[in-house]
Amino acid sequence: MLKEKIKKESDIHIARIREIVDACEKLYKTMSFKDITIKDIASKTSFTRASIYNYFETKEEIFLALYEREYFKWNEDLEKILGYDKKLTKKIVADKIGKTLSKRIELLKLMAMNNYDMEANSRLECLTNFKVAYLTSIYTFQDILKKYNDKYTKKDLDELTYLFFPFIYALYPYTHVTSKQKKAMDNAGHKWQGNTVYDLTYKFLIKIL
């Protein structure tokens, strides 16, 4: 009976965290980070604002949990590339990674945020969980590179990683432009090129690999 009670409480805890993060994700599709409050998030859940503080201390922690979840979704796609049963060529690697990122617009949008403030306003436990998801992406990316070219040294892998990851942090603002931003660019004498996540990622990987 005790085990069943503990399991039930654990299931409720996990379900409520998921509900909070889902609510945050839903709001983030139409609102900016700075405009979303914990009250807003609570209004999209089945429990009270006060209850949220049993799971998250700040709004930043909720966003960090969403960020973590998005990384794990990307990791699943990267693992599929690693499990590809044919030889990985440069074009195949660029194509497949480009396609995985095209599916993860929410992740790219979160990457474009001020990560420093998000991490600074989260507890160490929450930040550690996020870093596990983030580092899993880096290690899986490096495993894909090693599968593509087994002659890469650790130095090569590190250099390629720290070219690629800063690059993808800038993908969202270069591919998702508002009408106001387009107008401002027109006024400044530069027409938006209409870049896509896939195109930029593919071209970048072809260049650096």
N, CA and C of each residue as an Amber inpcrd file, in Angstrom:
protein
   627
   0.8310000  -1.2160000   0.0000000   0.0000000   0.0000000   0.0000000
   0.8630000   1.2620000   0.0000000   1.9480000   1.2350000   0.8040000
   2.8230000   2.4020000   0.8810000   3.4740000   2.6760000  -0.4780000
   3.9420000   1.5930000  -1.1340000   4.5580000   1.7430000  -2.4460000
   3.5770000   2.3130000  -3.4590000   2.3410000   1.8360000  -3.3900000
   1.3100000   2.3270000  -4.3060000   1.0290000   3.8060000  -4.0680000
   1.0160000   4.1860000  -2.7890000   0.7670000   5.5880000  -2.4360000
   1.8980000   6.4770000  -2.9510000   3.1380000   6.0100000  -2.7440000
   4.3000000   6.7760000  -3.1930000   4.2890000   6.9140000  -4.7100000
   3.9750000   5.8100000  -5.4020000   3.9220000   5.8430000  -6.8650000
   2.8440000   6.7900000  -7.3560000   1.6780000   6.7460000  -6.6810000
   0.5720000   7.6270000  -7.0770000   0.9680000   9.0910000  -6.9010000
   1.6200000   9.3980000  -5.7660000   2.0520000  10.7770000  -5.5100000
   3.0990000  11.2080000  -6.5310000   3.9960000  10.2720000  -6.8930000
   5.0220000  10.5750000  -7.8820000   4.3910000  10.8310000  -9.2490000
   3.4040000  10.0280000  -9.6030000   2.7180000  10.1980000 -10.8880000
   2.0000000  11.5430000 -10.9530000   1.3780000  11.9250000  -9.8460000
   0.6860000  13.2200000  -9.7820000   1.6890000  14.3520000  -9.9290000
   2.8250000  14.2120000  -9.2470000   3.8830000  15.2310000  -9.3080000
   4.3630000  15.4080000 -10.7480000   4.6570000  14.3120000 -11.4200000
   5.1400000  14.3480000 -12.8040000   4.0790000  14.9300000 -13.7350000
   2.8210000  14.5120000 -13.5270000   1.7310000  14.9970000 -14.3780000
   1.5360000  16.5050000 -14.2150000   1.6850000  17.0070000 -12.9870000
   1.4970000  18.4450000 -12.7510000   2.6440000  19.2480000 -13.3540000
   3.8520000  18.7350000 -13.2620000   4.9830000  19.4130000 -13.8920000
   4.7530000  19.4820000 -15.4000000   4.3300000  18.3730000 -15.9730000
   4.0600000  18.3420000 -17.4160000   2.9620000  19.3420000 -17.7760000
   1.9260000  19.4180000 -16.9480000   0.8200000  20.3410000 -17.2280000
   1.2920000  21.7970000 -17.1780000   2.1530000  22.1090000 -16.2300000
   2.6850000  23.4690000 -16.1020000   3.5390000  23.8170000 -17.3240000
   4.4050000  22.9080000 -17.7000000   5.2870000  23.1410000 -18.8490000
   4.4740000  23.2310000 -20.1380000   3.4510000  22.3890000 -20.2710000
   2.5600000  22.4550000 -21.4360000   1.8730000  23.8200000 -21.5280000
   1.4320000  24.3200000 -20.3700000   0.7550000  25.6180000 -20.3320000
   1.7160000  26.7320000 -20.7510000   2.9390000  26.6430000 -20.2720000
   3.9660000  27.6200000 -20.6330000   4.2300000  27.5840000 -22.1380000
   4.3430000  26.3850000 -22.6780000   4.5930000  26.2310000 -24.1070000
   3.4560000  26.8290000 -24.9400000   2.2330000  26.5900000 -24.5110000
   1.0630000  27.1090000 -25.2350000   1.0750000  28.6410000 -25.2580000
   1.3710000  29.2470000 -24.1210000   1.4060000  30.7080000 -24.0430000
   2.5460000  31.2870000 -24.8730000   3.6760000  30.5820000 -24.8830000
   4.8680000  31.0810000 -25.5650000   4.6960000  31.1240000 -27.0840000
   3.6970000  30.4300000 -27.5850000   3.4320000  30.4550000 -29.0250000
   2.8590000  31.7970000 -29.4690000   2.2100000  32.5030000 -28.5420000
   1.5640000  33.7730000 -28.9160000   2.0220000  34.9690000 -28.0760000
   2.7870000  34.7200000 -27.0130000   3.2440000  35.7910000 -26.1300000
   4.7600000  35.7420000 -25.9880000   5.3430000  36.8700000 -25.6080000
   6.7910000  36.9030000 -25.3940000   7.1140000  36.4620000 -23.9700000
   8.3500000  36.0750000 -23.7560000   8.7910000  35.6390000 -22.4340000
   8.5170000  36.7040000 -21.3750000   8.8510000  37.9570000 -21.6750000
   8.7190000  39.0180000 -20.6700000   7.2660000  39.2800000 -20.2900000
   6.3320000  38.9840000 -21.2030000   4.9190000  39.2570000 -20.9260000
   4.2120000  38.1230000 -20.1820000   4.7860000  36.9410000 -20.2130000
   4.1530000  35.7890000 -19.5550000   4.4490000  35.8020000 -18.0680000
   3.4200000  35.6490000 -17.2580000   3.5780000  35.5960000 -15.8030000
   3.1880000  34.2070000 -15.2930000   3.5560000  33.9330000 -14.0540000
   3.1510000  32.6570000 -13.4570000   1.6260000  32.6090000 -13.3310000
   0.9980000  33.7570000 -13.1280000  -0.4610000  33.8130000 -13.0820000
  -1.0530000  33.3820000 -14.4250000  -0.4420000  33.8440000 -15.5100000
  -0.9010000  33.4440000 -16.8480000  -0.7700000  31.9320000 -17.0320000
   0.3630000  31.4140000 -16.6110000   0.6080000  29.9760000 -16.7500000
  -0.4050000  29.1890000 -15.9320000  -0.6400000  29.6320000 -14.7060000
  -1.5990000  28.9440000 -13.8310000  -2.9990000  28.9350000 -14.4320000
  -3.3450000  30.0120000 -15.1420000  -4.6940000  30.1100000 -15.7300000
  -4.9300000  29.0420000 -16.7940000  -3.8410000  28.4590000 -17.2980000
  -3.9580000  27.4170000 -18.3260000  -3.8330000  26.0130000 -17.7320000
  -3.7750000  25.9360000 -16.3990000  -3.6760000  24.6310000 -15.7370000
  -4.9500000  24.3600000 -14.9440000  -5.0150000  23.1870000 -14.3370000
  -6.2080000  22.8070000 -13.5700000  -6.0590000  23.0990000 -12.0820000
  -4.9800000  23.8090000 -11.7070000  -4.7850000  24.1130000 -10.2930000
  -4.3980000  25.5820000 -10.1050000  -4.1270000  25.9840000  -8.9030000
  -3.9550000  27.4040000  -8.6010000  -2.5220000  27.8800000  -8.8230000
  -2.3940000  29.1880000  -8.8760000  -1.0750000  29.8140000  -9.0040000
  -0.1800000  29.4130000  -7.8350000  -0.7430000  29.4000000  -6.6460000
   0.0440000  29.0430000  -5.4550000   0.6020000  27.6320000  -5.5610000
  -0.1510000  26.7420000  -6.1870000   0.2930000  25.3500000  -6.3230000
   1.5350000  25.2250000  -7.1900000   1.6760000  26.1430000  -8.1540000
   2.8280000  26.0780000  -9.0520000   4.1300000  26.1940000  -8.2680000
   4.0920000  26.9880000  -7.1780000   5.3150000  27.1920000  -6.3970000
   5.7530000  25.9300000  -5.6530000   4.9360000  24.9030000  -5.6570000
   5.3550000  23.6150000  -5.0970000   6.2910000  22.8830000  -6.0570000
   6.3310000  23.3520000  -7.3120000   7.1170000  22.6760000  -8.3390000
   8.1970000  23.5710000  -8.9510000   7.8910000  24.8550000  -9.0700000
   8.8460000  25.8120000  -9.6440000   8.8540000  27.0840000  -8.8060000
  10.0350000  27.6340000  -8.5720000  10.1360000  28.8470000  -7.7640000
  10.0290000  30.1240000  -8.5990000  10.3720000  30.0260000  -9.8740000
  10.3610000  31.2030000 -10.7420000   9.8200000  30.8590000 -12.1290000
   9.4610000  31.8840000 -12.8510000   9.0320000  31.6990000 -14.2390000
  10.1830000  31.1400000 -15.0700000  11.3930000  31.5920000 -14.7610000
  12.5640000  31.1230000 -15.4990000  12.7360000  29.6140000 -15.3660000
  12.4370000  29.0550000 -14.2060000  12.5530000  27.6060000 -14.0180000
  11.5680000  26.8410000 -14.9010000  10.3910000  27.4110000 -15.0800000
   9.3940000  26.7590000 -15.9520000   9.8870000  26.7740000 -17.3910000
  10.4100000  27.9130000 -17.8180000  10.9340000  28.0000000 -19.1840000
  12.1440000  27.0880000 -19.3650000  12.9550000  26.9710000 -18.3250000
  14.1220000  26.0970000 -18.4060000  13.6840000  24.6390000 -18.5480000
  12.5930000  24.2740000 -17.8860000  12.0550000  22.9130000 -18.0160000
  11.5280000  22.6740000 -19.4290000  10.8890000  23.6800000 -20.0140000
  10.4380000  23.5840000 -21.3970000  11.6410000  23.4440000 -22.3320000
  12.6530000  24.2390000 -22.0870000  13.9010000  24.2150000 -22.8540000
  14.5370000  22.8150000 -22.7930000  14.6000000  22.2630000 -21.5780000
  15.1450000  20.9210000 -21.3600000  14.3730000  19.8830000 -22.1770000
  13.0590000  19.9820000 -22.1320000  12.2110000  19.0320000 -22.8620000
  12.4400000  19.1270000 -24.3590000  12.6100000  20.3470000 -24.8690000
  12.8550000  20.5290000 -26.2950000  14.2050000  19.9470000 -26.7120000
  15.1940000  20.0810000 -25.8400000  16.4970000  19.4760000 -26.1340000
  16.3770000  17.9600000 -26.2160000  15.6260000  17.3690000 -25.2880000
  15.4800000  15.9150000 -25.3040000  14.7450000  15.4420000 -26.5640000
  13.7910000  16.2370000 -27.0500000  13.1090000  15.8890000 -28.3030000
  14.1050000  15.9050000 -29.4620000  14.9740000  16.9120000 -29.4610000
  15.9940000  16.9890000 -30.5070000  16.9700000  15.8250000 -30.3850000
  17.3110000  15.4840000 -29.1320000  18.2320000  14.3660000 -28.9090000
  17.6950000  13.0670000 -29.5160000  16.3940000  12.8600000 -29.4210000
  15.7890000  11.6510000 -29.9930000  16.0120000  11.6030000 -31.5070000
  15.8820000  12.7600000 -32.1510000  16.1070000  12.8230000 -33.5980000
  17.5840000  12.6190000 -33.9430000  18.4800000  13.1750000 -33.1270000
  19.9100000  12.9940000 -33.3610000  20.3040000  11.5320000 -33.1970000
  19.6910000  10.8550000 -32.2250000  19.9700000   9.4300000 -32.0130000
  19.5970000   8.6010000 -33.2540000  18.5350000   9.0250000 -33.9410000
  18.1190000   8.3130000 -35.1560000  19.1700000   8.4510000 -36.2540000
  19.8040000   9.6180000 -36.3230000  20.8830000   9.8060000 -37.3000000
  22.0470000   8.8950000 -36.9420000  22.3400000   8.8120000 -35.6540000
  23.4340000   7.9590000 -35.1920000  23.1600000   6.4960000 -35.5170000
  21.8760000   6.1290000 -35.5250000  21.5060000   4.7500000 -35.8270000
  21.3050000   4.4710000 -37.3070000  21.5720000   5.4620000 -38.1620000
  21.4200000   5.3030000 -39.6120000  22.3020000   4.1490000 -40.0830000
  21.7280000   3.2150000 -40.8180000  22.4420000   1.9740000 -41.1420000
  23.2620000   2.0370000 -42.4300000  23.4060000   3.2320000 -43.0080000
  24.2340000   3.3890000 -44.1990000  25.3600000   4.3740000 -43.8900000
  26.3190000   4.4400000 -44.7980000  27.4440000   5.3470000 -44.5970000
  26.9700000   6.7960000 -44.5660000  27.4650000   7.5430000 -43.5930000
  27.1160000   8.9510000 -43.4840000  28.0710000   9.7780000 -44.3300000
  27.5530000  10.4000000 -45.3620000  28.3460000  11.3270000 -46.1650000
  28.1250000  12.7340000 -45.6310000  28.9230000  13.6780000 -46.1090000
  28.7670000  15.0720000 -45.6800000  27.3590000  15.5810000 -45.9840000
  26.8690000  15.2880000 -47.1750000  25.5470000  15.7630000 -47.5730000
  24.4360000  15.1140000 -46.7480000  24.6020000  13.8350000 -46.4220000
  23.5890000  13.1540000 -45.6090000  23.5560000  13.7420000 -44.1960000
  24.7440000  13.9710000 -43.6120000  24.8070000  14.5660000 -42.2690000
  24.1510000  15.9470000 -42.2760000  24.5170000  16.7720000 -43.2500000
  23.9620000  18.1340000 -43.3310000  22.4540000  18.1050000 -43.5410000
  21.9980000  17.2060000 -44.4030000  20.5660000  17.0810000 -44.6920000
  19.7910000  16.6300000 -43.4510000  20.2740000  15.5940000 -42.8150000
  19.5270000  15.0230000 -41.6930000  19.5150000  15.9510000 -40.4780000
  20.6410000  16.5800000 -40.1760000  20.6540000  17.5110000 -39.0450000
  19.8130000  18.7400000 -39.3660000  19.8830000  19.1950000 -40.6170000
  19.0360000  20.3260000 -41.0200000  17.5620000  20.0210000 -40.8390000
  17.1690000  18.8080000 -41.1700000  15.7610000  18.4130000 -41.0100000
  15.3610000  18.3080000 -39.5430000  16.2790000  17.8300000 -38.6860000
  15.9290000  17.7320000 -37.2500000  15.6820000  19.1200000 -36.6610000
  16.4870000  20.0880000 -37.0530000  16.3250000  21.4380000 -36.5060000
  15.1010000  22.1380000 -37.0850000  14.7370000  21.7950000 -38.3130000
  13.5280000  22.3750000 -38.9130000  12.2870000  21.9830000 -38.1220000
  12.3410000  20.8480000 -37.4220000  11.2200000  20.3790000 -36.6040000
  11.2160000  20.9970000 -35.2160000  12.3070000  21.6390000 -34.8260000
  12.4730000  22.0980000 -33.4440000  12.4900000  23.6240000 -33.3630000
  11.4710000  24.2490000 -33.9390000  11.3950000  25.7160000 -33.9440000
  11.2720000  26.2600000 -32.5220000  10.5390000  25.5470000 -31.6560000
  10.4040000  25.9900000 -30.2660000  11.7640000  26.0080000 -29.5770000
  12.5740000  25.0010000 -29.8390000  13.9260000  24.9460000 -29.2710000
  14.7570000  26.1270000 -29.7620000  14.7040000  26.3920000 -31.0660000
  15.4810000  27.4940000 -31.6290000  15.0210000  28.8450000 -31.0790000
  13.7290000  28.9750000 -30.8620000  13.1890000  30.2160000 -30.2970000
  13.7040000  30.4140000 -28.8680000  13.7360000  29.3380000 -28.0940000
  14.2540000  29.4090000 -26.7230000  15.7480000  29.7170000 -26.7300000
  16.4730000  29.1620000 -27.6890000  17.9010000  29.4430000 -27.7990000
  18.1740000  30.9270000 -28.0250000  17.2550000  31.5850000 -28.7190000
  17.4430000  32.9980000 -29.0560000  17.1460000  33.9280000 -27.8840000
  16.6330000  33.3620000 -26.7890000  16.3320000  34.1630000 -25.6020000
  17.6040000  34.4850000 -24.8320000  17.4570000  35.2860000 -23.7680000
  18.5870000  35.6000000 -22.8970000  18.7930000  34.4360000 -21.9250000
  19.6220000  33.4870000 -22.3220000  19.8450000  32.3060000 -21.4980000
  20.5240000  32.6350000 -20.1770000  21.3130000  33.6850000 -20.1690000
  22.0280000  34.0580000 -18.9360000  21.0420000  34.3320000 -17.8080000
  20.0210000  35.1440000 -18.0760000  19.0310000  35.4720000 -17.0440000
  18.2020000  34.2560000 -16.6580000  17.8530000  33.4270000 -17.6490000
  17.0490000  32.2470000 -17.3740000  17.7960000  31.3060000 -16.4230000
  19.0670000  31.1120000 -16.7040000  19.8520000  30.2090000 -15.8740000
  20.1510000  30.8240000 -14.5040000  20.3920000  32.1320000 -14.4810000
  20.7160000  32.8060000 -13.2250000  19.5500000  32.7700000 -12.2380000
  18.3180000  32.7440000 -12.7600000  17.1330000  32.7760000 -11.8980000
  16.5020000  31.4040000 -11.7150000  17.3120000  30.3590000 -11.8590000
  16.8430000  28.9950000 -11.6390000  17.7160000  28.3210000 -10.5910000
  17.1160000  27.4350000  -9.8140000  17.8750000  26.6930000  -8.8080000
  18.8790000  25.7570000  -9.4680000  19.9260000  25.4140000  -8.7310000
  20.9790000  24.5590000  -9.2480000  20.4260000  23.2300000  -9.7560000
  19.4600000  22.6590000  -9.0370000  18.8620000  21.3830000  -9.4410000
  18.2320000  21.4840000 -10.8280000  17.4740000  22.5530000 -11.0580000
  16.8170000  22.7570000 -12.3540000  17.8440000  22.9900000 -13.4520000
  18.8680000  23.7780000 -13.1280000  19.9020000  24.0820000 -14.1050000
  20.7040000  22.8270000 -14.4640000  20.9620000  21.9770000 -13.4660000
  21.6960000  20.7360000 -13.7160000  20.9090000  19.8260000 -14.6510000
  19.6110000  19.6940000 -14.4150000  18.7630000  18.8640000 -15.2910000
  18.8050000  19.3760000 -16.7300000  18.7730000  20.7000000 -16.8700000
  18.8460000  21.2950000 -18.2020000  20.1900000  21.0070000 -18.8640000
  21.2630000  21.1320000 -18.1020000  22.6000000  20.9120000 -18.6580000
  22.7820000  19.4680000 -19.1180000  22.1280000  18.5240000 -18.4440000
  22.1890000  17.1180000 -18.8790000  21.6240000  16.9980000 -20.2890000
  20.4580000  17.6290000 -20.5270000  19.8270000  17.5810000 -21.8530000
  20.7040000  18.2690000 -22.8960000  21.2560000  19.4140000 -22.5310000
  22.1060000  20.1900000 -23.4380000  23.3770000  19.4220000 -23.7970000
  24.0340000  18.8520000 -22.7870000  25.2770000  18.1210000 -23.0340000
  25.0330000  16.8300000 -23.8140000  23.8620000  16.2270000 -23.6130000
  23.5150000  15.0410000 -24.4010000  23.4710000  15.3870000 -25.8860000
  22.9630000  16.5760000 -26.2070000  22.9400000  17.0270000 -27.6080000
  24.3630000  17.1680000 -28.1500000  25.2290000  17.7630000 -27.3570000
  26.6120000  17.9600000 -27.7940000  27.3070000  16.6180000 -28.0180000
  27.1620000  15.7010000 -27.0620000  27.8390000  14.4030000 -27.1810000
  27.2800000  13.5800000 -28.3470000  25.9680000  13.6550000 -28.5590000
  25.3750000  12.9070000 -29.6740000  25.7990000  13.5090000 -31.0040000
  25.8540000  14.8350000 -31.0700000  26.3440000  15.5150000 -32.2720000
  27.7700000  15.0630000 -32.5840000  28.6110000  14.9910000 -31.5580000
  29.9910000  14.5640000 -31.7600000  30.0700000  13.0980000 -32.1870000
  29.1830000  12.2710000 -31.6550000  29.1440000  10.8600000 -32.0660000
  28.7670000  10.7320000 -33.5380000  27.8470000  11.5950000 -33.9780000
  27.4680000  11.6000000 -35.4000000  28.6680000  11.9880000 -36.2570000
  29.4130000  13.0010000 -35.8180000  30.5970000  13.4350000 -36.5620000
  31.6420000  12.3240000 -36.6240000  31.8210000  11.6020000 -35.5210000
  32.7920000  10.4980000 -35.5010000  32.3620000   9.3740000 -36.4320000
  31.0450000   9.1410000 -36.5010000  30.5430000   8.1140000 -37.4120000
  30.7640000   8.5490000 -38.8590000  30.6060000   9.8250000 -39.1250000
  30.8180000  10.3650000 -40.4710000  32.2990000  10.2980000 -40.8500000
  33.1850000  10.6700000 -39.9070000  34.6190000  10.6890000 -40.1970000
  35.3840000  10.2130000 -38.9620000  35.8050000   8.9610000 -38.9720000
  36.4730000   8.3930000 -37.8070000  37.9030000   8.8950000 -37.6330000
  38.3580000   9.7630000 -38.5410000  39.6900000  10.3400000 -38.4100000
  39.6810000  11.6570000 -37.6240000  38.4840000  12.1470000 -37.3020000
  38.4030000  13.3650000 -36.4950000  39.0460000  13.1280000 -35.1340000
  39.9000000  14.0390000 -34.7100000  40.4900000  13.9780000 -33.3720000
  39.5460000  14.6650000 -32.3900000  39.8540000  14.5530000 -31.1070000
  39.0270000  15.2340000 -30.1030000  39.0650000  16.7400000 -30.3350000
  40.2110000  17.2470000 -30.7180000  40.3270000  18.6730000 -31.0010000
  39.4290000  19.0610000 -32.1720000  39.4160000  18.2290000 -33.2070000
  38.5460000  18.4840000 -34.3660000  37.0790000  18.5310000 -33.9370000
  36.6830000  17.5400000 -33.1360000  35.2860000  17.4480000 -32.6980000
  34.9010000  18.6550000 -31.8630000  35.7940000  19.0690000 -30.9630000
  35.5080000  20.2290000 -30.1150000  35.3940000  21.4980000 -30.9450000
  36.2890000  21.6590000 -31.9130000  36.2530000  22.8610000 -32.7590000
  34.9690000  22.9180000 -33.5870000  34.5780000  21.7790000 -34.1520000
  33.3490000  21.7240000 -34.9510000  32.1170000  21.9730000 -34.0780000
  32.1270000  21.4170000 -32.8790000  31.0030000  21.5990000 -31.9480000
  30.8290000  23.0610000 -31.5830000  31.9610000  23.7330000 -31.3000000
  31.8560000  25.1180000 -30.8540000  31.8140000  26.1190000 -32.0120000
  31.7740000  25.5910000 -33.2150000  31.3450000  26.3870000 -34.3630000
  29.8430000  26.2180000 -34.5600000  29.3930000  24.9670000 -34.4620000
  28.0040000  24.6490000 -34.7930000  27.0040000  25.1440000 -33.7530000
  27.2710000  24.9240000 -32.4770000  26.2690000  25.2750000 -31.4700000
  26.0450000  26.7850000 -31.3360000  27.0700000  27.6240000 -31.3270000
  26.7860000  29.0680000 -31.3530000  26.0120000  29.4830000 -32.6030000
  26.2930000  28.8040000 -33.7280000  25.5660000  29.0860000 -34.9730000
  24.0700000  28.8240000 -34.8140000  23.6930000  27.6760000 -34.2320000
  22.2630000  27.3640000 -34.1560000  21.5320000  28.2640000 -33.1520000
  22.2810000  28.8560000 -32.1990000  21.6450000  29.7930000 -31.2700000
  21.1700000  31.0550000 -31.9930000  21.7110000  31.3060000 -33.1550000
  21.3110000  32.5040000 -33.9160000  20.3380000  32.1760000 -35.0460000
  19.9520000  30.9050000 -35.1850000  19.1060000  30.5180000 -36.3170000
  17.7210000  31.1550000 -36.2840000  17.0940000  31.1910000 -35.1180000
  15.7050000  31.6590000 -35.0530000  15.5550000  33.1030000 -35.5530000
  16.3300000  34.0560000 -35.0390000  16.1300000  35.4330000 -35.5160000
  16.4820000  35.6410000 -36.9860000  17.2840000  34.7490000 -37.5620000
  17.6330000  34.8720000 -38.9760000  16.6280000  34.1920000 -39.8950000
  15.7130000  33.4180000 -39.3070000  14.7480000  32.6860000 -40.1500000
  13.2920000  33.0260000 -39.8300000  13.0330000  33.6560000 -38.6930000
  11.6600000  34.0140000 -38.3010000  11.6040000  35.5130000 -38.0220000
  11.1910000  36.2370000 -39.0470000  11.1970000  37.6950000 -38.9880000
   9.7680000  38.2180000 -39.0240000   9.4570000  39.1740000 -38.1500000
   8.1140000  39.7510000 -38.1110000   7.9420000  40.7470000 -39.2560000
   6.6880000  41.0970000 -39.5280000   6.4220000  42.0710000 -40.5980000
   7.0530000  43.4230000 -40.2540000   7.0830000  43.7630000 -38.9740000
   7.6940000  45.0160000 -38.5390000   9.1940000  45.0050000 -38.8100000
   9.8240000  43.8590000 -38.5190000  11.2660000  43.7390000 -38.7780000
  11.5640000  43.8030000 -40.2750000  10.7110000  43.1480000 -41.0760000
  10.8990000  43.1980000 -42.5290000  10.7930000  44.6330000 -43.0370000
   9.8150000  45.3640000 -42.5210000   9.6150000  46.7540000 -42.9310000
  10.8270000  47.6020000 -42.5490000  11.3470000  47.3680000 -41.3380000
  12.5180000  48.1210000 -40.8820000  13.7230000  47.8220000 -41.7650000
  13.8720000  46.5620000 -42.1700000  14.9810000  46.1940000 -43.0540000
  14.8200000  46.8400000 -44.4240000  13.5740000  46.8670000 -44.9120000
  13.3030000  47.5480000 -46.1910000  13.6890000  49.0230000 -46.0910000
  13.2910000  49.6460000 -44.9780000  13.5910000  51.0670000 -44.7670000
  15.0910000  51.3170000 -44.6900000  15.8080000  50.2940000 -44.1670000
  17.2610000  50.4250000 -44.0390000  17.9870000  50.0590000 -45.3380000
  17.1990000  49.6640000 -46.3600000  17.7880000  49.3660000 -47.6570000
  18.2510000  47.9380000 -47.8410000  17.7000000  47.0130000 -47.0600000
  18.0900000  45.6010000 -47.1920000  16.8380000  44.7290000 -47.1970000
  16.6640000  43.9670000 -48.2570000  15.4990000  43.0920000 -48.3640000
  15.7890000  41.7660000 -47.6810000  14.8530000  41.2990000 -46.8520000
  15.0190000  40.0140000 -46.1650000  15.1050000  38.8980000 -47.1880000
  16.0440000  37.9930000 -46.9660000  16.3360000  36.9410000 -47.9400000
  15.3880000  35.7490000 -47.8680000  14.6020000  35.6360000 -46.8130000
  13.6780000  34.5100000 -46.6910000  14.3800000  33.1980000 -46.4050000
  15.4180000  33.2360000 -45.5840000  16.1710000  32.0280000 -45.2510000
  15.3290000  31.0590000 -44.4270000  15.6020000  29.7570000 -44.5940000
  14.9400000  28.7440000 -43.7790000  15.9610000  28.1000000 -42.8500000
  15.4690000  27.4860000 -41.7870000  16.3500000  26.7750000 -40.8480000
  17.1310000  25.6960000 -41.5830000  16.4360000  24.9570000 -42.4210000
  17.0920000  23.8710000 -43.1480000  18.2020000  24.3990000 -44.0510000
  17.9080000  25.4060000 -44.8510000  18.8960000  25.9150000 -45.8120000
  20.1630000  26.4190000 -45.1150000  19.9770000  27.2110000 -44.0740000
  21.1420000  27.7590000 -43.3730000  21.9570000  26.6610000 -42.7050000
  21.2590000  25.7130000 -42.0790000  21.9540000  24.6160000 -41.4010000
  22.7090000  23.7470000 -42.3860000  22.0430000  23.3970000 -43.4670000
  22.6620000  22.5490000 -44.4860000  23.9260000  23.2090000 -45.0420000
  23.8160000  24.4540000 -45.4450000  24.9510000  25.1660000 -46.0420000
  26.0980000  25.3130000 -45.0510000  25.7570000  25.5850000 -43.7920000
  26.7860000  25.7600000 -42.7750000  27.5530000  24.4610000 -42.5260000
  26.8350000  23.3560000 -42.4150000  27.4910000  22.0720000 -42.1720000
  28.3430000  21.6330000 -43.3660000  27.8510000  21.9050000 -44.5640000
  28.6510000  21.5880000 -45.7630000  29.9710000  22.3530000 -45.7390000
  29.9190000  23.5870000 -45.2480000  31.1260000  24.4250000 -45.1890000
  32.1290000  23.9370000 -44.1390000  31.6250000  23.5250000 -42.9680000
  32.5720000  23.2540000 -41.8700000  33.0270000  21.8070000 -41.7710000
  32.2830000  20.8810000 -42.3760000  32.6720000  19.4730000 -42.2370000
  33.8090000  19.0920000 -43.1910000
